Amino acid sequence: APDIPINVTVMSSLMRNTYQKTPFDMALFPELSGGPWKSPSRWTTPQAVDNATVCWERPIATFKSIVSLVGSSSSESNIGGTVWFGPHSALTTIYVPFSPNMNHLPISHTDNSLSSLNRNVSAFWASRFLYQVSEIKSEFMLADIRIAQSELEAKSLKLQEQLAETYDGDVQRLTDAYSRNALDAVSAWWAISDTLVMRYADGYCNGCGHPDVGRDIGYDQDWLDSVVT
């Protein structure tokens, strides 16, 4: 049996795993590979090193992901099953719930194209754009993103609980409630990218809110000690 109850929050956290707190932690190993901001990202590497192919670990929260899903169901719910849908990497996505009883999905989750950045509309590009932004200062930005994910997904969980208790078979009402929630979440997700750019513009902490961090953030000390001689 698991040590803790398995729920949507636990599974969402698992989907965002990059081997944290293990010998394979992508932010820390191999040494220096995460850069000064401890990025868990590793790009496809065509170059060889000492005539050997370079291969990186591929975490659950890889950016090479179109979508990740968390399913939930309860015999006590009037709705039945729910799919929590998260486009692009789970690391920077926002999971929102949808019911199979809905008669359509919101435009945020249907108007998505890999070849067209549909700003302020596309859920996929909101998450993908945020992933790119997070690479500017991964250690700080991903911490901020986790807080925002927790807050927005808590709102979705609250909505889910309300609908599970009150759903009376009105499919349109159900569809409207889930759609509004998804659209609001995507709108907030586009906004957080701009917020983070302003917060860390030009390498500074512009009121970034992290304790013990002055305006001049500088670099991670271990990384700095390794590259400055």
N, C-alpha and C positions, 0 to 999 in steps of 0.2 A: 504494500500500500504506500502511496506517496506520503511524504512527511508533512505536506500542507495540502489543503483542499485545492483541487484543480478547478479553475474558473477562467473566465475570459481574460482577466487582467494577468493572471499567471501565464497563460498561453501566449498572449501578446508579447509579454516580456521575453518568453522563450524564443519567439520568432525574431526578436531583436538581438539575438546572441552573437557575439563575435569572440567567443571563447574567453570572456572576461574572467579574471582571477584563476586562470589555469596557465600551465607552461606554454600554451599556444595562443595566449592573449594577443590579438592582432594589433593592438595599440602599442605593444611593448616589444614583441619578438617577431623576427630576429632583431637584434639590437640595431637601433637607428632607423629601421625600415618604416616606422610610423612617422618619421620626421619630427620636427620640433613640437608639433601639436598633437602627437600620439594618434594619428589617423589610423583607423582600422581598415582602410581601403588599400587594396593591392590591384594595380592595373595589369592587364595582359602585357607580358614582356617578351617582345620578339628577339631581344638581344641575348647573347650567350655570355656566360662568365666562365673563364677557363675552359672553353669549349663545351660547357655543360648547359643544358636548357634550364631556364629559371622557372620554377613552379612555386606558386604561393598557395597557402591554405585557402579554402573557400568556405567562409562561415555561413551560417543559416541566414544572416542578415545581409547577404551579398547584394551589391547594386545590380548584379546580373539577374534581376528578378522583375517580371512584368507585374505580378500580383501575388499576395499571400492572403490566406483565408484562415479564419478561426470560426469553427462551427459550435453552436450551443443549442441545447434543447432541454425542455423540462416538461414533465407530465402535469405540472401544476400551472403551466402558462396557458392562457387562452390562445396565444399565437402559435405555439408549437416551436418549430425550429427557427433559428436565426443564423444568418451568415454575416460575420464581421469582415468587411472587405477592406483591404489595404493595398493600394497600387504602389508599384516600384519597390524599392528596398524597405523592408520593415523598419530599418533603423531610423528613417526619416518620414515614414508614412503616418497617416492618421487613420485608425480603424473606425469604420462607421457600420452600424447594423442595418441589415436589410432582411425583410421577411419574404419567403416564397409566396405569401398571400398577396403581395403588392401587384398592382396591375401595370405598373411601368416603373422604370428607374429614372432618377433625376439626370439632367443633362451633364452634370459634373462627372458622372460615371458612365456616360455613353458617348460623349463627344471627346474622344481621346485618340490622338494619332502620334506615332513616333516621329513623323516628319513635319509636324506643325505644332509649334509651342502656343497653345491656346491659353494665354495668360488670363487669370481671374475666372476661368471657367473649368479647365481640366483638372480633375483630381490627380491623375497620373503625373501631369507636369508640375503640379503644386509640390508633390513629394519629390519628384526628380530634380526640380529646380532647387529645392531646399537642400537636397543631398550635395549638390555642387557648391552651394553657399557654405555648407558646414565644413567643407574642406579648407576654408580660409583659416579657421582656428578650431580644429576638431574637438579638442579636449573641452574647451569652454562652450562652444556652440552646441555640441551634442548634449551637454548637461542641461543647457537651456531648453533644448528641444524635448528632452525627456520630461521636464516639468510641464511644458505645454501639452504634450501628449497625454500626460496623466490628467490634466484639468479638462481637456476636451473629451477624452474618452470616459471620464467620470460623468459628464453631462449626458453622453450617449447611454451609459449604463442606467442612469436615472430615468431617461426616457423609456428605455426598454422595460424597466420595472413597472412604470406607469401603464404602458400599453399592454403588458402581460396581464395586468389586473383589470383593465377597463375594456379591452377589445371585445366588441359585441357582434363581429361579423361585418362591420362596415369597412369594406375593402378600400374605398376611396379615402376615408378618414385615416386609415392606417398608412396608405401610400403617401398622403400629404404630410403626415407627421414624420415619417422616416425621410422623405425627400427634403423637407425643410431643414431637418437636422444635418443631413449630408451636405446640403448647399452652404449652410452656416459654417460647418467644419472646414470645408474647402476654402471658403472666403478667408477664414482665420488663418488657414495654412499658407495661403499666398502672402498674407500680411506679415507673418512671422519672418519670412525671408528678408523683407525690407527692414524689419526691426533689427535683425541680427547684423545686417550690413552696416546700419547706422551705429549699432552698439559697439562694433569692433572695427570701425573704419580706420584705415591707415595704421593698423597694428596697435591701436590704443584700446584701453578700456574706457569707453565714453559712457560712464555711469552704468557699467555692465552688471554691477550688483554682486560680483563674486567676492567673498570675504578675503581679506589679506591681499587684494590685488589693487595696486595703484594704477594711475593712468598709463604709465609705461609698463606694459606687461613683460616685455623682453622675450626671453626664450626659456624653455624647459632646461633646468640646470644640468641634468645628466646629459642631455643632447649637446648643450653648449660645451661642457667639459670634454666631450668626445671629439668635437670638430674644431675647437679653438686651441691652438698649440702656441 
